[in-house]
């Protein structure tokens, strides 16, 4: 079934790329970027979430294809902006070209996302088109502001856990909420059902970010989160719970980036790994992850649609471990 949907998504994207007379180089770069996502096991994950939500509401997914393609292109653009800001994921296509070109690629993808929405069939309500456009615009504004705040957090010595969760809600949560809202809207869901699935998407995004934060925190080879003072959940937890000499030592570790990454060597890495064990960081991250997973499961189970339609959404939450 996913293969059939992938083919429909690919065909839709190809039609979008053919319309604005893009240069061969830009088309090649867009396709390369989309293929890179597929190679990491994330084949059209944003489009699939949108289609899955539509199917949950209406029993069919095809009516949401334009919105799903718009969501996929927008999310890719946001990934590119994020990686440029964080200087992260050096192996991905958009990190292997000049930054100016990567920025233009992301801008182009964001505009193509709007083009995708315009392919909604003419017989669909114009109010529906406007609602999808507004949903995407709200997501862009919220994500951009959250990215801006995320960068500011890197320069702050103190960030509270409440501030962290609010940022994640606006950054990661708004993306998944947008996909679910678009799918539910195009599926013809009532206002209350759309809001319910939008909230489900928010919690799904938060729990995914918590998982990523924990998985990346001690990955010193591939990620630069800690040395760049990224206020991820493990970092913020330690920042707010360490006392005395341990807190001072942690502060010293967080300031090593100013003196060069090479100073953060095996000894420092070993100390941080032991600190994570001693302070129960993994346990805390797991508890918070399960809290938001429970909230998302509660919402989808209470959604007033036939049980059969919920199965994929429930499976998505169960397998998101």
C-alpha positions in Angstrom: 0.0 0.0 0.0 2.8 2.4 0.9 4.4 1.7 -2.5 1.2 2.8 -4.3 1.1 5.9 -2.2 4.8 6.6 -2.8 4.2 6.4 -6.6 1.3 8.8 -6.3 3.3 11.2 -4.2 6.3 11.0 -6.7 4.0 11.6 -9.7 2.5 14.6 -8.0 5.9 16.1 -7.1 7.1 15.6 -10.6 4.1 17.5 -11.9 4.8 20.4 -9.5 8.5 20.5 -10.6 7.6 20.6 -14.3 5.3 23.7 -14.0 7.6 26.6 -13.1 10.3 25.9 -15.7 13.0 25.2 -13.0 16.6 24.7 -14.1 17.8 21.1 -14.5 20.3 21.7 -11.7 17.5 22.8 -9.2 15.3 19.9 -10.1 18.2 17.5 -9.7 19.0 19.0 -6.3 15.4 18.7 -5.1 15.2 15.1 -6.2 18.6 14.3 -4.6 17.3 15.8 -1.4 14.1 13.9 -1.5 16.0 10.7 -2.2 18.3 11.3 0.7 15.3 11.4 3.1 14.2 8.0 1.6 17.6 6.5 2.2 17.3 7.2 5.9 14.1 5.3 6.1 12.0 8.5 6.1 10.4 8.0 2.7 7.8 10.8 2.3 7.1 10.5 6.1 5.3 13.9 6.2 3.1 13.1 3.2 2.3 9.7 4.6 1.2 11.2 8.0 -1.0 13.7 6.1 -2.6 10.9 4.0 -3.0 8.6 7.0 -4.9 11.3 8.9 -7.2 11.9 5.9 -7.8 8.2 5.7 -8.6 8.1 9.4 -11.3 10.8 8.9 -12.8 9.8 5.6 -11.8 6.3 4.8 -9.8 7.4 1.7 -6.5 9.2 1.2 -6.5 10.3 -2.4 -8.3 13.6 -1.7 -5.4 14.8 0.5 -2.6 14.2 -2.1 -2.1 17.9 -2.9 -1.9 18.8 0.8 0.4 15.8 1.5 2.8 16.9 -1.2 2.7 20.5 0.1 3.6 19.2 3.5 6.4 17.0 2.3 8.1 19.9 0.4 7.6 22.4 3.3 9.1 19.9 5.8 12.1 19.3 3.6 12.6 23.1 3.3 12.5 23.4 7.1 15.0 20.5 7.5 17.4 22.4 5.2 17.0 25.7 7.1 17.5 23.8 10.4 20.6 22.0 9.3 22.1 25.3 8.0 21.4 27.0 11.3 22.8 24.0 13.3 25.7 23.3 10.9 24.5 19.7 11.1 24.1 16.5 9.0 27.2 17.2 6.8 26.5 14.0 4.8 23.2 15.3 3.3 23.0 16.8 -0.2 22.1 20.3 0.9 25.1 20.4 3.3 27.5 19.6 0.5 26.7 22.7 -1.6 27.5 26.3 -0.9 25.2 27.8 1.9 23.8 30.4 -0.5 22.7 27.6 -2.9 21.2 25.6 0.0 19.2 28.7 1.2 17.9 29.2 -2.4 16.9 25.5 -2.5 15.0 25.8 0.8 13.2 29.0 -0.4 12.3 27.3 -3.7 10.9 24.3 -1.9 8.7 26.5 0.4 7.3 28.2 -2.7 6.7 24.9 -4.4 4.8 23.8 -1.3 2.3 26.6 -2.0 2.1 25.5 -5.7 1.2 22.0 -4.5 -1.8 23.4 -2.6 -3.0 25.2 -5.8 -3.4 21.8 -7.5 -6.5 21.0 -5.3 -9.3 20.1 -7.7 -11.5 23.0 -8.9 -14.6 21.4 -7.6 -13.4 21.6 -4.1 -14.6 24.5 -1.9 -12.4 27.6 -2.2 -12.8 28.0 1.5 -11.0 24.7 1.9 -8.1 25.9 -0.2 -7.8 29.0 1.9 -7.9 27.0 5.1 -5.0 24.8 3.9 -3.0 27.8 2.9 -3.6 29.4 6.3 -2.6 26.2 8.1 0.7 26.0 6.2 1.3 29.8 6.8 0.7 29.4 10.5 3.1 26.5 10.6 5.8 28.5 8.8 5.4 31.4 11.1 5.4 29.3 14.2 8.4 27.2 13.1 10.4 30.2 12.0 9.9 31.9 15.4 10.8 28.7 17.2 14.0 28.4 15.2 14.8 31.9 16.0 14.3 31.2 19.7 16.2 28.0 19.5 19.3 30.0 18.3 18.8 32.5 21.1 18.7 29.6 23.6 22.2 28.6 22.6 23.6 31.9 23.9 21.7 31.7 27.3 23.3 30.1 30.3 19.9 29.2 31.8 16.8 27.7 30.1 14.0 26.1 32.1 12.3 22.8 31.3 9.1 24.7 30.8 10.8 26.9 28.2 12.2 23.8 26.5 8.8 22.1 26.2 7.2 25.3 24.9 9.9 25.6 22.2 9.6 22.0 21.2 5.8 22.3 21.0 6.2 25.3 18.6 9.1 23.8 16.6 8.6 20.1 16.2 5.0 19.9 17.4 3.8 22.5 14.9 5.1 20.4 12.0 3.3 17.2 12.9 0.2 19.2 14.0 0.2 20.8 10.5 0.3 17.5 8.7 -2.5 16.1 10.8 -4.6 19.2 10.5 -4.2 19.3 6.7 -5.1 15.6 6.4 -8.2 15.9 8.6 -9.4 19.1 6.9 -9.1 17.6 3.4 -10.8 14.5 4.7 -13.8 16.6 5.5 -13.5 16.4 9.3 -15.7 18.5 11.5 -14.1 21.5 13.3 -13.8 19.5 16.6 -12.3 16.5 14.9 -9.8 18.6 13.1 -8.7 20.2 16.4 -8.5 16.8 18.0 -6.2 15.4 15.4 -4.2 18.6 15.3 -3.6 18.1 19.1 -2.7 14.5 18.4 -0.1 15.7 15.9 1.4 18.2 18.4 2.0 15.5 21.0 3.4 13.1 18.3 5.9 15.8 17.4 7.0 16.5 21.0 7.6 12.8 21.7 9.6 12.4 18.5 11.8 15.4 19.5 12.4 14.0 23.0 13.5 10.7 21.4 15.8 12.5 19.0 17.3 14.6 21.7 18.2 11.6 23.8 19.5 9.5 20.9 21.7 12.4 19.7 23.0 13.7 23.0 26.0 11.4 23.4 26.6 10.9 19.6 29.7 13.0 19.5 30.8 11.6 16.1 27.7 12.6 14.1 26.1 15.4 16.1 27.3 18.7 17.4 24.4 19.3 19.8 26.3 19.4 23.1 29.4 21.4 22.0 27.1 23.9 20.2 25.1 24.5 23.4 21.9 23.1 21.9 19.4 23.2 24.6 18.1 19.6 24.1 16.2 17.8 26.8 19.2 16.0 28.4 21.1 19.3 28.4 18.3 21.3 30.0 17.6 18.6 32.6 21.2 18.6 33.7 21.3 22.4 33.6 18.4 22.6 36.0 19.2 19.7 38.4 23.0 19.7 39.0 24.3 21.4 42.1 27.6 22.5 43.6 30.9 21.3 42.0 29.1 19.1 39.6 27.1 22.0 38.2 30.4 24.0 37.8 32.1 21.1 36.0 29.1 20.8 33.7 29.2 24.5 33.0 32.9 24.2 32.1 32.1 21.4 29.6 29.4 23.5 28.0 31.8 26.4 27.4 34.5 24.4 25.7 33.1 25.1 22.2 34.4 28.7 22.5 37.9 27.2 22.7 37.5 24.7 20.0 35.9 21.3 19.6 39.3 19.5 19.9 39.3 20.3 23.7 36.2 18.2 24.2 38.1 14.9 24.0 37.7 11.4 25.3 38.1 12.4 29.0 35.4 15.0 28.7 33.1 12.6 26.8 33.6 9.9 29.4 32.8 12.3 32.2 29.6 13.5 30.5 28.5 9.9 29.8 29.0 9.0 33.5 27.2 12.1 34.6 24.2 11.1 32.4 24.1 7.7 34.2 24.5 9.2 37.7 21.8 11.8 37.3 19.2 9.5 35.7 18.9 11.5 32.5 17.8 8.5 30.4 15.1 7.7 32.9 13.8 11.2 32.9 13.7 11.4 29.1 11.9 8.1 28.9 9.3 9.2 31.4 8.6 12.4 29.5 8.5 10.5 26.2 6.0 8.0 27.6 3.9 10.9 29.1 3.4 12.5 25.6 3.0 9.1 24.0 0.2 8.3 26.5 -1.4 11.7 25.7 -1.3 11.0 21.9 -2.7 7.5 22.4 -5.6 8.8 24.5 -6.5 11.3 21.8 -6.5 8.9 18.9 -8.4 6.3 20.9 -11.1 8.8 21.7 -11.4 10.1 18.2 -15.0 9.6 17.0 -14.3 7.6 13.8 -14.7 3.9 13.1 -12.2 1.7 14.9 -10.9 0.2 11.7 -9.8 3.7 10.5 -7.8 4.3 13.7 -5.6 1.2 13.4 -2.8 2.9 11.4 -2.7 5.9 13.7 -2.6 3.7 16.8 0.1 1.6 15.2 2.1 4.7 14.5 2.1 5.7 18.2 2.9 2.2 19.4 5.8 1.8 17.0 7.2 5.2 17.7 9.7 3.9 20.3 
